[in-house]
Amino acid sequence: MTIPITMAFQPIVDLAQGTIFAHEALVRGTEGQSAQWVLDQVNDDNRYSFDQTCRVKAIEMAAALGMKEKLSVNFLPNAVYQPATCIRTTLETARRTGFPISQIMFEATEAERVEDVPHLRRILTEYKRQGFTTAIDDFGAGFSGLNLLAEFQPDIVKIDMQLTRGIEADRIRRAIVGGILFACREIGITVIAEGIETAEQEQTLREMGISLMQGYRYARPAFAAMADRIDHLHPQD
């Protein structure tokens, strides 16, 4: 079964520079259906083709929109068999559309249970070797946690919104995020905070040393387009 999809794009902002760092491609149905509606139709039979279709669609649309920042693409680790083979269509699409490989960031969600962690390590290692930026999404919400970083060090870790929401009034969340930040700084991993909705969240995370953020405070996902307005985006000292 072919699932009809398109993409919405949400920016990841760099508050230190007052710029857009990347745009994350978020799957949607072609009639505006939610990501969950789409994902509910994914099964073992169509998982691989769905994953490949999402990659191609995201790159094609980013190129058509004239995206100059990084394009962040989610992928399903359990849909990837041989990393070098599975990435072939991505490479071909990037060449065909003229979209630079150096602008593509692949996010593996930590919330998807990956039974074979060495397999995930092989995937991300191969993607790095090909010149892509690698990221772990939803970090802190999944099954592996810091153990995953012991196996593989991605370029970027995205801290899950369940840890960032309400962080300004929750010392436990601040302690957990502080621990993740310490580990990432020691290893040399860039950190992005997800789910930012309020000035208080932003200020707390800024004080903790995070400048890359994503959330409704800055822009909602734009259906088949890039956000034409980014709120609260200006350099901060």
N, C-alpha and C positions, 0 to 999 in steps of 0.2 A: 504493500500500500504506500503510495506517495502522499506525504503530508504537505499540503500547500502552506508555504511559509514566506514571511518577509522578515525584516529586521527593524527594530527601533534602536536609536542610539542615545546613550546617556554619557555626558562628559565626566571625566575624572579631572579635577582641577588642581593646579599647583598654586597654593595661596602664597607661598614665598615669592614666586615670580609673577603672580597675577596673570597666569596663562592657563591654557588647557593642555593637560599632559597627554590625555588619550580619550578616545570614545569607545565605550563598551557596546558591542553588538548584542542586542537582547532579542531572542526569537519571539515572533508573534505570528498568529494566523493571518492570512491575507485579507480577511474581513475584519481585522482588528481584535481577534480573539487573544486571550492572555497567553503568557508563556506556559502556565499550568495546563491550559486547554491543549496546547500543542504537545507538551511532554506526556500527557495522559495517553496519547496515541502511540507513544514509542514503546516497542517491545523487543524481544530478542531477535525477531525476524527482520525488523527494519532499523535496528539501532545503528548499524554501521552506515547504511545509506543515508539515514537522517543526519548523522554526525558529519558526513562528507558534504551533504547538501547545505548544511548550516555554514560550514567554512567557505564554500564557494559563494553562497549568497552574500555573506558578510563582506568578503573582499570585493566582489563585483559592485555592490552598492557603495562601499567606501570609495572606490575608484571613481564611480559615476558622480558622487557628491563632491569630489575634489578634496577629500580629506588629507590634510597635511600633518596631522598629529598621529600618534600611534593608534592602531585599531586593535582593540582587545576582543579576542574571540574565545568563547567558552568551548571546551570539548569534553567528550565523555570518555574517560580513561578505559572503561570497560568495552568501548566500541573499537578500540585500537588493537590491532593484532600484531602486525610487524610494523614498528614505527616508521622505518624508511619507506616502506611501501605505502602506508596510509597517508604519508605527507606528500606523496607525489602529486596528487590532484591539487593540493594547496599551492605547491610550487608552480605548477602549470598555470593555475588561475592567476597567481601574482604576476607571472611573466606575460600572460595574455592581456591583462588589464593595465600593466605598467605600474602596479602598486608595489613599492619597495618592500622586500622581505624584512629589512631592518625596522620597518614601521609596524610589523605584526607581532602582537603579544598573545600567547596562548595561555588561557587560564584553566587549570584543572581544579574542580571543586573538591574541597576536602570533605564536603557533606555527602558525597557519593561513596558508598562503601567500596573500597578497593581491597580485595582479598590478597592480591599479589602485589605488594608494595615494590619489590624489585622490578616488576613489569612497568609500574608507573615511573620508576627511576630511569629505566631504559628509554621510555617515551620522552621524558623531559630532557634527558641527556642528548638524545638524537635531535630534538628540536633546537636545543642550544647550539649544537654542532652545525646545524643548517643556517644559523644566524637569527633565529627568532628569539624574542624576549619570552621568558617563562615566568609563570605566576601560579601561586596557590590561592584559590578563591575561598571565601567563607572560612577563613582560618579561625580555629577556636570553636567551630560548630560541629566538627566531624568526629571521625573515629581514630585518627592518628595523632593529631596534635604535634607537640614538639618532637615526638619520635620520627615523624616524617622528615623534619629538617635534619635529623641525624643521618638519614638515608640519602637525601638529595637537597641541595641548596639552590632554590630557584632565584631568579633575579629579584622577584617581588613577592611579598606576602600581603594579601588583602584581609584585614581583620574584620570578622563577621559583625553584622549590625547588632546581633544579640549582645555583643560585648560593648559596643559603642553607645547604644541607646541608653540614656539615663546615666551615663558615666560621670557626669558632673556632680551627681548626688550619691554616688555609690562607690565607696572606697574599695570594695571587693573587686569590682570591675576595673577600677584604676590599677589595682595591684596586679591583676591578671594581665592587662594590656601592658603595664610597665614591664612585666617579666618577658612578654613577647618582644617588646621593643629592645630590651637589653640583649636578648639572644640574637635578634636580627642585626643589631649594630655590631656585635662581636663577630658575626659571621660575614657581614657585609651585604645584607639583604635590605632592599628598599621596602618601606611599609606604606600601605594605603589604608585609610579608614573608610569603611562603607557605612551607608545608612545615616548620613548626617542630615539632620532636619532642623536643628536649632542653633542659635548663636552660642548658647551655653555649651553644647556639645563641642562645637568647633573650637571655642576658646580653651576648653579643658585639654583637648587633644593637641592643640597648638602648643600649649604650655608643656605638654609631655614630649614635644619634639616632632610631631607629625605635621607635615605641610601638604601632603597629597590626600585629597578627600573626594568622596563621591556621595551624592544623595540629593533628596528633593530640595534641600536648602539652595542648591545651585541651579539645578534644572531637572525636570522630569524627562523620562525617555521620550524622544521625538519619533513618531511613527514614520518610517521610511524617509527620514530626514535627520539632519543634525540640529541640535537646539539652536534657535536663533537668538536666544537671550540667556546669558549666564548671570545669575544673581550673586551678589556679594563676592565678586571676583576682583580683587585688587591686591597689590603687594602689601604685605604686612611686615613690620620690623620685629 
